Amino acid sequence: MLEYLGLDGIEQLFSDIPSKFRTGGLDLPDGLSEMEVVSRVKSILARNRDCSSMSCFLGSGIYDIFTPAIVGQVISRSELYTAYTPYQPEFSQGLLQLIFEYQSLMSELTHMDAVNASMYDGSSALGEAATMCRRIRDGDSFVIPRALAPWKKSVLSNYLRGLSVKVVEYGFDNETGCSDLSEAASLARQGACGVYAEMPNLLGLYEKDIRSLKGDIGDVPLVVGVNPASLATVLPPGDYGADIVVGEGQSLGLSMNSGGPLLGVFACRREHVRKMPGRIVGATVDSAGQTAFCLTLQAREQHIRRSRATSNICTNETLLSIAASVYLSSLGADGLLNMARRTEAVRAYAARTLAGDSFSVKFRGHGYNELTLVTGESPGRLIEKAAARGVIGGLPLDSILPELGNASVWAFNERMERRDIDGLRSLLEEIA
């Protein structure tokens, strides 16, 4: 591999990793027993800090949420965490039923007709949605908000590269933080195969004019990206005309796991279901008239000719979709509503509290999880100072939306108490 890459050694392979993040090797002496090696390695690992010892205000898709113990208990069962849908899937009725329950729950949350057995994460779900739009409608562009996470833009561009579809961006209002959906509609009418909007957006705000967007773009497919946990209190995208709904499902009871694995939510309207990627589990009856489950409308390349396949996704996130199902079932409708309302209350308290001489909340609109803070200190330096004091800061926006100045997006969730917000204010008074 090194020869193929034109590298002289293993050190050169990792040369792009900053030296401060490299250990330089474990430096273990020879002749240690297993017990001594384990003890030495644990002492090295103890230098790491995580969210159990630090306050975490970093979100943007992955949140330090509370996960009921029952979620880990259920998915730790060996028949679940070792299961993989076989090539004769109807033998695995239990697993198929669990996937069907997940699809049903997500359909109820989004008010969409069909849900697949999940994608890898929210970014790949967006990429698959864009290619699906191209299958639904001819067009040479896919319209997205400029205020969009850069990792989503990167994955999306990779998905569209082979289809000769260019990505076109619409702007946002610097005063309200909401996207310019009238510009999105105008771009859609110029030969687009699809339009993407987020609820909430990167800045944590609900788009004010989202209800009229589908009417403005006509038969151009509308893709809406959601935080599924927020759908307990906000209008589901199926109610304002979304053709496809995607999102990151980590907020449904999944731990952060250092950034993965994640859960890509994907749903669509009935008329588009044959163009949807991934697996779909359907309910039917067997030869004895009893309820049975099966894979239906199989459009993966492992089931049909590769040239006709809608996707080559091979390993679906079954374990994580099951975790989301357990989370939603354990909370129930009232529990999910209470969780979402508490998250909104925490965010609202933070919006009232976080104002000082050198920092303030930029946008005051309705939203979920995130708030945009503007500070006197540059975001990168501010977050370094916060980390040194045991606080994981937000997402810097200076390289994403430089016109916002020293802005960063900070996340607030249901686990936080008033003392956490008050402590953040005190910290910002010191370092911002």
DAVENBEL-V902784 format. One line per field, one symbol per residue. ss: DSSP state (@ for helix, = for strand, . for the rest). psi: psi as a letter, one per 30 degrees, with the letter a starting at -180 (. if undefined). burial: 1 if it has 24 or more other C-alpha atoms within 12 Angstrom, else 0. Layout:
ss = ???
psi = ???
burial = ???
This chain:
ss = .@@@@....@@@@.....@@@............@@@@@@@@@@@@.........==............@@@@@@@..@@@@.......@@@.@@@@@@@@@@@@@@@@@@...==...=..@@@@@@@@@@@@@@@....=====....@@@@@@@@@@@@@@..=====.=......=.@@@@@@@@...========.....=....@@@@@@@@...======.@@@@@....@@@@...=====@@@.....@@@....=====.@@@@@@.....=====.....=====....=.....@@@..=......@@@@@@@@@@@@@@@@@@@@@@@@@@@@@@@@@@@@.....===.....=..======...@@@@@@@@@@..==..==.....@@@..=====......@@@@@@@@@@@@@@.
psi = eeeefhlfleeeegffkkffgkfglfhkllgkleeeeeeeeeeefffkkaffgkkjgkchfkkilkjkffeeeeffkefefgkkjlfifffieeeeeeeeeeeeeeeeefhlekklglaeaeefeeeeeeeeeffekklglkklkeikkeeeeeeeeeefefghklkkklaljfeffllifeeeeeeefhglflkklkjlaeggkkkegfffeeeffbgkkkkkkljfffffflkkfffggkekkllkgffhgklehggllajjkklllefgefgklakkklkalafgglklklklhjglfffakeffkflgkejlheeeeeeeeeeeeeeleeeeeeeeeeeeeeeeeeefeikaegllkekglkakdlkkkklekkeeeeeeeeefggkjaajkfffeifffbiklkkkkaffklefeeeeeeeeefef.
burial = 000000000000000000000000000000000000000000000000001000111111111111100011011000010010100010001011111111111111111111111111111111111111111111111111111110011011101100101111111110011111111110111011111111111111111101101101101111111111111111111111111111111111111100001111111110011111111111000000000111110111001000001111110111111111111110100001001111111111111011100111111111111111111011110110011000111111110110010111111111110101100110110011
